[in-house]
Amino acid sequence: MKRVGRLNRLQRMGLLAFLAGLAVLFSLLSPHFLRWENLSNVLLQSAVQIVVAVGMTLVVATRGIDLSVGSVMALSGIVTAGLMKAHWAWDLALLAGLASGATMGALNGLGVALLGINPFIVTLGTAGIFRAVALIATDARPIYGFPLGFRALGSGRWGPLPSSALIALAAFVFGALVVAWTRFGTNARAVGDNLEAAYRLGVPVTRTRIGIYTLCSTFAALGGIIVTARLNTAEAIAGMGIELEAIAAVVMGGTSFAGGEASVPGTLLGALIIGTLANGLTIINVPTYYQQLVIGVVFMVAVLADRLRRRTQRNALFET
Amino acid sequence: MLRNEWLFGLILLLVVWTLPLFPGSASAEPMTPWEKARAATFAKLGEVPRPDAPLKIGTVLVTLSNPFWVSMKEGYENAAREFGVTIDVQAAPQENSVANQLNILENMVAKDYDALCAHTITARNLIPAFVKAARKGIPVVSDNRVDLAAAHEAGAEPITLGLVDFYGQGRLGAEYIARTLSEKGGGKVAIIEGLPGAPQSEARTRGAKDAFEAFPDVEMVSSQPGNWDRAKAFSVTQNLIQAHPDLAGIQCANDIMALAAVEAIEAAGKTGRIMVVGIDLIPQGKEAIRQGRLAGSVAFSPFVIGETVARAAIAAAQGLKIPEDLEVVSVLATKDNIGRLADWK
């Protein structure tokens, strides 16, 4: 088992090396890449993806998926914005926004754990429902103009770092701790590894699964709040397509759809690689559609590398 | 002697070759409506000097998944060639990728361009990048869809051009209907609007209403939203024909809806009895005007918009003042001039 842990670390080192390679490549191609101004842009622009992807990591570890994160982002942003417009203090509105996200996640979890519906189906359905509620509630019109304190969450700076990057860092640390140090995290991995076995071993399966989806949507709500603060606007189209970016970061980071393991640090690296690619390709002036092509190819390469690592890992398991 | 003939021949050849480079010198062809509209638009901006130092300008468009924006990109590229400057053009992946578009412009601000051009998706999504550009003293040329109050409050000073006079477009199209009907003794007219609440739709509708009201023998019987949508405009037209069998003209807020209105009129067996005018002059619209099915369409050129914003940015990078109300010239396309509109882009 020691060798397995070493191989996981190897995977993370591989991602880190790849990220460093990208940075070297882009700084050779453009003098503008390796400047703090631009690097802080990368952090600022990856923050939302990191937050959402950390939540997604937990869901994927239970052999699930959450396609509703984008819609949850939009609706929680709108809840937060609407309450601020109704003269709530912004911090209270923020908490209410997170709570609305948690509620949506609990609904996903109920569908998956209690009704036993495939998570792909449940969250595809709720994605449509939450988005529709967001459109209906706002009549598709943006809500804008928020207090300075709230906007600082998205576009402010704490020291040299963009505040949203610090929020993302906190979300990452929290997610990593939950997975590595809590009984809840262990249970989640057990559920993903083998649902039947976990149940027989006395793992509170239903509660764990509902909890996981609730947590994922709360992270998504946090992402929605950061976007709302950054754009100083909440709108029903926010977060469109983010589920794919988040899943890409999770898979790149080495968390397997086969469940049973979760690499939150890997997800962080995956999100940073995607963010660095998007930023660097703009800096060296690659047209948008080619950017999507490059990101897609890099994603496939990462997945293949992961497949290779798994094969080695399986062999290692049999040897010991 | 022979040598001199050679020389003479060579010079003659050179003159003939370079003749087209001097506009007006030998061209018997009058300017096309597009060339005229382009020249009139540039005249409003005034002389833009060719920069001495090599300028670098960054541009972010809404998306390139739509011919309108591709044509605009070509306008930028043309201006870059004409002025010997570098213009990098980027675009968001989709028409609603608000955060992506902001990321792109922020990354461009970090690249130290001499000026930036920004075609914002919503009134506010690019403001954080405008603020960063303002802090670095990079001039940003955008358009009047930007919420200037919000931009100023955040500390940004973008130059916002008028670019498209939506009100004037609605007015131009409706006036053509009203004038034509008025010559024949007047008649009943209607308006098919775009999406309720969309600024382009509201302005085009207001322009059309004002034009119709200016003619006493023209009676406006209805103004209904068609949501920019083909199917919706088709059923709205059907209902209009039902309610007003003597309807004589419809001004539509875009060509898609105008073409749907034409379809509905033909399906109702009223071919040629109701004048329909659209806006945008899309290729199918051009074709329908040529066939005499569509009475007209108000054309404005995305290519010239790209050129104009690029010129404004080149001027701004050299510290020149830009007339903020600057708008591109719109032209009414009808069966009379459609033959000369082949080069409209």
Interface residues (C-beta under 8 A of the other chain):
Chain A: S30 H32 R35 E37 N38 N41 L44 Q45 V48 R141 P142 Y144 G145 S155 V227 R230 L231 N232 T233 E235 I237 A238 M240 G241 A278 N279 T282 I283 N285 P287 T288 Y289 Q292
Chain B: L64 D88 Q90 A91 A92 P93 Q94 N96 S97 V98 A99 L102 N103 I104 E106 N107 M108 A110 K111 D112 T122 A123 R124 N125 I127 P128 V131 D147 A150 A154 G197
